[in-house]
């Protein structure tokens, strides 16, 4: 039985970016994770060991967010890679990293990058 598991709206203050102000003051980020996987065993057993542990996902994301990178592309790719390494049975995953109020010359809610992996 296939299912979609999501962990949305993970919030972090981090120091990603190419500009000195981004590295000094940091910014607010929102990370969304989604995966497709077999949830049949978990549906029958009702055991955390048989599914994707949200707590482990959050810790993996937090670890990557704690290490500054220049580009959101790198951050999203590193998060996807660490999740894929920890949960190799995922059929597909998506990671979206959004920087709130990016340093652009006008109003902008966020800049974002989404990485998908089979």
C-alpha positions in Angstrom: 0.0 0.0 0.0 1.6 3.3 -1.1 1.1 6.5 0.8 2.4 10.1 1.0 4.0 11.2 4.2 4.7 14.9 4.8 6.4 17.1 7.3 5.5 20.7 6.4 6.4 24.1 7.8 9.6 23.3 9.6 11.0 26.7 10.7 14.6 27.6 11.1 16.8 30.7 11.6 19.9 30.0 9.5 22.8 31.7 7.8 22.6 30.6 4.2 23.4 33.1 1.3 26.1 34.8 -0.7 25.8 38.2 0.8 27.7 39.2 4.0 24.4 40.4 5.7 22.9 36.9 5.1 25.9 35.2 6.8 25.9 37.8 9.7 22.3 38.2 10.6 20.8 35.1 9.0 17.2 34.8 7.9 14.1 32.8 8.5 13.5 29.6 6.5 10.7 27.2 6.0 11.4 23.6 4.9 8.7 21.2 3.6 9.3 17.5 3.1 7.1 15.0 1.2 7.8 11.4 0.3 6.0 8.4 -1.3 6.6 5.1 0.3 5.0 1.7 1.2 3.0 2.3 4.3 1.4 -1.2 4.3 3.5 -2.6 7.1 2.9 0.4 9.3 -0.8 0.4 8.6 -1.0 -3.2 9.9 1.5 -3.1 12.8 0.8 0.5 14.1 4.6 0.6 14.9 6.9 3.6 14.4 9.6 1.2 13.3 7.6 0.3 10.2 7.3 3.9 8.8 9.1 7.2 8.3 9.9 8.7 11.7 9.1 12.4 11.6 11.5 13.1 14.4 14.4 11.6 12.5 13.4 13.6 9.4 13.3 16.8 11.5 16.7 16.1 13.0 18.3 15.5 9.5 16.8 18.8 8.2 18.0 20.7 11.3 21.5 19.3 10.9 21.8 20.5 7.3 20.2 23.9 8.2 22.8 24.5 10.9 25.7 24.4 8.3 25.7 27.6 6.1 25.7 27.3 2.3 25.7 29.9 -0.4 22.7 28.6 -2.4 19.3 27.2 -1.6 19.9 24.6 -4.3 22.8 23.2 -2.2 20.8 23.3 1.0 17.8 21.5 -0.5 20.0 18.9 -2.3 21.9 18.2 0.9 18.7 17.7 2.9 17.3 15.4 0.2 20.5 13.4 0.2 20.7 13.0 3.9 17.0 11.8 4.1 17.6 9.4 1.1 20.6 8.0 2.9 18.7 7.4 6.1 15.6 6.1 4.4 16.7 4.3 1.2 13.3 2.6 0.7 11.5 5.8 -0.2 10.1 5.6 -3.7 10.2 9.4 -4.2 10.9 12.5 -2.1 10.6 16.2 -2.4 12.3 18.9 -0.3 11.3 22.6 -0.5 13.5 25.2 1.2 12.1 28.8 1.3 14.0 31.8 2.5 11.5 34.4 3.9 12.0 38.0 2.9 15.0 37.5 0.6 17.3 40.4 0.0 15.9 41.7 -3.3 15.0 45.2 -4.5 11.4 45.0 -3.6 8.6 43.2 -1.7 9.0 39.4 -1.9 7.5 36.9 0.4 10.1 34.2 -0.2 12.6 32.6 -2.6 12.4 28.8 -2.8 14.0 25.8 -4.3 12.4 22.4 -4.5 14.5 19.2 -5.1 12.8 15.9 -6.1 14.5 12.5 -6.1 13.2 9.2 -7.3 
